[in-house]
Amino acid sequence: MSDKISVCIVGSGNWGSAIAKIVGVNCATLPQFEKCVTMYVYEEMIDGKKLTEIINTTHENVKYLPGHKLPENVVAVPDLIDACKNADILIFVVPHQFIPNFCKTLLGKIKPNAVAISLIKGFDKAEGGGIDLISHIITRHLKIPCSVLMGANLANEVAQGNFCETTIGCQDIKYAKTLRDLFQSQNFRVVVVDDSDAVEVCGALKNIVATGAGFVDGLGLGDNTKAAVIRLGLMEMVRFVDVFYPGSKLSTFFESCGVADLITTCYGGRNRRVAEAFVKTGKTIAELETEMLNGQKLQGPPTAEEVNYMLKNKGLEDKFPLFTAIHKICTNQLKVQDLIDCIRNHPEHMMKTQKSDKSKGGKGGKSAGACVKKPSYKAPTPCCQPKSGDDTQKCKFHTFNYRVTPLKAKNVTFRLVPKGEKKEFAIMNASSNNMYLFNGFRTRCGKGLPLGMRALSGASKPVRALNTGLGVLATFCAYKSAKTNAK
Ligand SMILES: NC(=O)c1ccc[n+]([C@@H]2O[C@H](COP(=O)([O-])OP(=O)(O)OC[C@H]3O[C@@H](n4cnc5c(N)ncnc54)[C@H](O)[C@@H]3O)[C@@H](O)[C@H]2O)c1
C-alpha cells in the first residue's frame, strides 16, 4: 500500500451507498486515508439524467438510497476501470451475480499490491459441482487477498446511523487494523476475526433462511414456527460450514455475521418480505423482484439454488431439509404449504442426551436409536421410545407439530408460556439436570434474562449450547417484538 491509502467502492446499490457514508467520513477525517473515495456506479438514466451526475451534484443516490446525503468526497465514476485503477483497497459491494464479469474487466488493470474486501452476501456456482465463495473468486481472478465484512447490517438502518455491529473476516491479519479503521464508526462497531470463510458463508446462507422465514410469515404460522425455522436454519448453516469448510470456529456463529445477521434478516430484510408476498400473492419470485425491489436484487433464492446444486452433487439434500425445501419452493417443485412437513423430522430433532449423543463439537450427531422417525404423521403421538422416567416425561410432549429435542445441561431452568394463555408453568427442575427444548411454545426464563445466555453458559458442549440458546433466544426475541408491537 502507498503512504496514503486510496479507497474505491465497487458498487452503489443500497448497501454500497450506505457504507459509502461511513467510509467517506473516515477517509475525510483519518490521516492514513486518501480523502477522495471513488465509487463505481452502474450508469442508469433517472428522469432523463445520468445517475452518476445526480450523485456528484446532489450527493444523493436517489435510486438506491434516497433521502440520505453521501459525503462530498465520495465521487461517482461510471467506468469500472477508472474507478478502481488507483485504489489500494477495493470494497466490493454489488449483487454477487456481477462479480465474475467485474473480475474479468479488472484483471491486470488494478494495483498489483491492492487488497480487496467483499461485502457481498452470496455464492457463485463452481465448475464441476460446488460453490465458490465470492472472496475466493476475487482472489483467484485478481490475484489479491480478499477479506470479508458481514453482519446484522440492514443498509437503511446503517445509513440512518443506528447502532449496530459487524464482523470482518480478515484473510491476512496484517490488514486487520487498517480495515477496522476504514469501516468503524461510533455507531458501526467492527469485530475482526480470522475465520474469513465461515464469516462469508454465514452472510450468504442466512438469506436462504430468511426466505423460509418469509414463507412462514406468508403462511401466517406465527412467531414460534418462525423461531423454529431460524434455529433449524442456523443448525444447517453450522452443519454446512462443518462439512464444506472444516476447521472453522463455532464461535464465529456468535459474532454479528452469525446469529445477529440471521435474526435481523429473518425479521427485516427484503428476502423475507418478497417470500411473504410470494405466498400471499401467488406471483413468481421473478415477478415480485421486479415489482417490489425497484432494481435491487434478491439473494435468497439464487443462493438456495447454488447451495442445492452443491448438495445434490454430493448427495446431501436430506441432511439439509430446510435449505432443500426452500429451494424447491422457490422453483415451484414443492408447494409452500409443504414446508413444515419437510422439516418436521429434521436431523436436529434427534436425541441429544449425553448417553446417546456421539457428536463432537458441532457435527450434529447421530441418533443412538432412541428417536424413531415415523413414516406417517397422522396421530400426534410421541415419536421416541421412553427409556427412563425422564424420557417418558419428554415423550408426552413430542407430537406432530410440537418437536422436542431433549438435552442435558446444568443450572438451567425455564418455564413455558403457551401462546395465548396467561398461566405460566414450570416444566423442568434444575436439580433434575435435564433440560428440554420445546420448540412450539413461547419460552421465558425462570430467573430473569437473558435466558439464551444462561442456557449457553449452562450447557457443557458448544453444539448443545447453540441448539438451546438460539431456539430460545429467537423465540424470546419474537416474544419481545410481539409485546412491543402490541403496545
Ligand atoms: N442492502 C442491504 O441491506 C445489504 C446489507 C448487507 C449486505 N448486502 C449485500 O451487498 C451486496 C450488494 O447489495 P446492495 O443492496 O448494495 O445492492 P442493490 O440490490 O441495492 O442494488 C443493485 C446494484 O447492482 C447494480 N447493477 C444493476 N444492474 C447491473 C448490471 N447489469 N451490471 C452491474 N451492476 C448492476 C446497481 O447499480 C446497484 O448498484 C449484496 O450481496 C447484498 O446481499 C446488502
The ligand as a Gaussian input file, in Angstrom:
#p B3LYP/6-31G(d) Opt

LIG

0 1
 N      -28.932000      -3.885000       1.246000
 C      -28.561000      -4.389000       2.405000
 O      -29.190000      -4.130000       3.442000
 C      -27.325000      -5.233000       2.469000
 C      -26.690000      -5.356000       3.689000
 C      -25.561000      -6.129000       3.772000
 C      -25.083000      -6.755000       2.626000
 N      -25.711000      -6.619000       1.437000
 C      -25.136000      -7.284000       0.267000
 O      -24.463000      -6.311000      -0.513000
 C      -24.489000      -6.700000      -1.886000
 C      -24.984000      -5.538000      -2.711000
 O      -26.292000      -5.244000      -2.316000
 P      -26.944000      -3.822000      -2.455000
 O      -28.089000      -3.810000      -1.513000
 O      -25.937000      -2.750000      -2.327000
 O      -27.403000      -3.849000      -3.989000
 P      -28.854000      -3.481000      -4.576000
 O      -29.592000      -4.726000      -4.834000
 O      -29.471000      -2.401000      -3.756000
 O      -28.500000      -2.757000      -5.940000
 C      -28.183000      -3.375000      -7.140000
 C      -26.841000      -2.880000      -7.596000
 O      -26.485000      -3.562000      -8.789000
 C      -26.113000      -2.618000      -9.784000
 N      -26.480000      -3.161000     -11.078000
 C      -27.730000      -3.368000     -11.556000
 N      -27.659000      -3.914000     -12.780000
 C      -26.330000      -4.052000     -13.053000
 C      -25.613000      -4.587000     -14.158000
 N      -26.229000      -5.070000     -15.217000
 N      -24.280000      -4.610000     -14.077000
 C      -23.637000      -4.140000     -12.998000
 N      -24.247000      -3.625000     -11.923000
 C      -25.596000      -3.592000     -11.958000
 C      -26.857000      -1.361000      -9.447000
 O      -26.213000      -0.244000      -9.942000
 C      -26.785000      -1.395000      -7.926000
 O      -25.557000      -0.875000      -7.501000
 C      -25.371000      -7.937000      -1.952000
 O      -24.555000      -9.074000      -1.967000
 C      -26.147000      -7.901000      -0.665000
 O      -26.515000      -9.175000      -0.211000
 C      -26.830000      -5.849000       1.335000

